[in-house]
Amino acid sequence: MVLKKVLNAILIANDTSSASTNSLIIWILNENTKLLNTTTPLPSSNKIVLGCLVGVLSSACQSIGLILQRKSHLIKENSIVTGETVPPYKRSLWHIGFLLFIISNIFGSSIQITTLPLIILSPLQSIGLVFNTIFNSLILNEEFTHYSLSGTILISIGAFLIAFFGGAIVEPEYD
């Protein structure tokens, strides 16, 4: 309910945003309403799969959002040479990155916290570093070195081992 109010406030306050951004927010509001109206509980194994899928997708969206904001700042730095300065709140690329980061963070965190045990949730968050490395090289054309590859592989292996062996720990039931 709070998320719906926040998105409505963003929609109202952001009169200058594009129609695609507004339609994205409206779609998210509709999907959020559908999710909140479901009352059938999921089995435990399905909850974990759902939580992991949402975790991976939200980490990817958060990374893309941050990188789009960074790209907006880099474009601004290049435009200073020509004398054009536009503050971040007036740049559409920065808005898209910010909205993507915030929305994926709110939805992703809400679903992950309610579906995943902490021992799986914690290492799953490290996948964001992997996505940052990959999307930096794809979107910002930064070099993907052998150190980047080694770090990405080590993070992935470490997260998998923690989640795999930590999954054997039974989480207590809470009221």
N, C-alpha and C positions, 0 to 999 in steps of 0.2 A: 504494500500500500504506500509506503514511504517512497519507494522507487518510482511508482507511478506519479506521485506528486512532484518529485525532483525532475523527472523527464518532462512533465507538463510545464513546469516552471522554465526549463531550458528552452522548450519549444516556444513559449510565449515571449521570453526575454530575447530570443535570438531571431528577431524579425528580419535581419539582413542575411540569414543563412539561405543556402540554396534549397530548392524544392526537394532534391534528393535527400538532403540531410533531414528535412522535416518528415519526409515519407519514411525514412529509416527509423526515426524516433517513434512515429505512429505505429509502425510495424512491431517494434520492440514492445510498446505498450500493449498491443493486442496479444502478442505471444505471452507476455508476462501475465496477463489476465487469464489466459488459457491454462498456464502452468499452475497458477494459484487456485484455480477452480477444480483441479483434479484431486480426488479424495482417496483413490485406491492406492494402498501402500505397495511399494515395490519389494520383491524378495531381496534378501541381503546381498546375494551375488550380483543381481542386476543393479543395485545401488552402487556397488563398488565400480562396476564397469561404467555406469553412467557418470559417476564422479570423476573417474580417470579420463574419460572422453571429454567431459566438460573442462577438466583441468588442462588438458593438452590444447584444446581449442581456445580457451580463454588466455592461456599463456602466449599462444601464437598471436592472438588479437592484441594483447597488451604490448607485445614486442613491436608489432606493426604500428600501433598507435604512437609509441615512443619514437620510433624511427621516422615516422611522418612528421612529428613535431621537430625532430632534429633536422630533417631535410628542410623544413620551413625556415629554421634558423640559419642554415647554411645558405639558402637562397637569399635570405635577408643580408647576410654578410657580403655576398657577391653583389647585391644591389646597392650597397653603400658606396661602392666605387662609382656608380653612375649617379649618385646623389638621391636616389629614391629610398626613403625610410618609411616602413609601414610597421606599426606596433603589432605584436603577436595576436592580440585579440581581434585584429582586422584581417588576418590571413586565413583564407578558407582551408588551406592544407593543415595549418596548425589546429583549426577547429575540428577537422575530421579526425586528426590524430588524437586530440584530447578526448573527444566523444567516444572514439573507439576504445581508448584506454580505460576511461571511467566506466563505461557500460559493461565492457568485458570483465572488469575488476569486480563490479557489483554483482553481476549475474554469476560469474565464475566462482567467486568467493562464497556467495550464498549457497549455491548448489554443492560445492565441494565440502564446505564445513558440515552440511547436513547429511552428506552421503558417505564420506570417507573417514576411516579411523586416522588419527593423527600420525601414526607411524607410516602411513602411505601418503598422506597429504604433504608432509614436510619435504620428502625427497622429490615429490612431483613438482614442487615449485621451482626446483633447479632447472627444469626443462626450459624455463624462460631464458636462461643464459644461452642455451643451445640455439633457441630461436633468434635471440639477439645477434649472435654470431652469423647465422645463416642469412637473416634478412638484411644485416648491415652490408654484407657483400653483394646481395642481390639488388637492394634499393639504393644504397648510398655508394655503391661501387668501391667499397673498401676491400683491401686485399685479404683473401682467405689463405693464410699461411699454414705451414705444417704445424706450427704451434697452436693455431686455432683448431685445426683438425684433431690434434692430440688432446687438447683441453675438452673439446666437445665429446670425444669418445670417452675420456675419463669421467666426465660428469654423468654421461648416460649410463655407463657401467656402474658407477657408485650409486646413483639413484635407483637403478634396477635392483642391485644387491640389497640395499636398505629396505626397499619396499617388499622384495621377495621374502627375505628372512624375517623382516619385521611383521609380515602378515601372519606369521605363526603365533604371534602374541595375541591373546584374547583380550579384547577391549571390554571393560566392565559396562554393564547396563546403567544408564542414568535415568532418573525420573524426569 
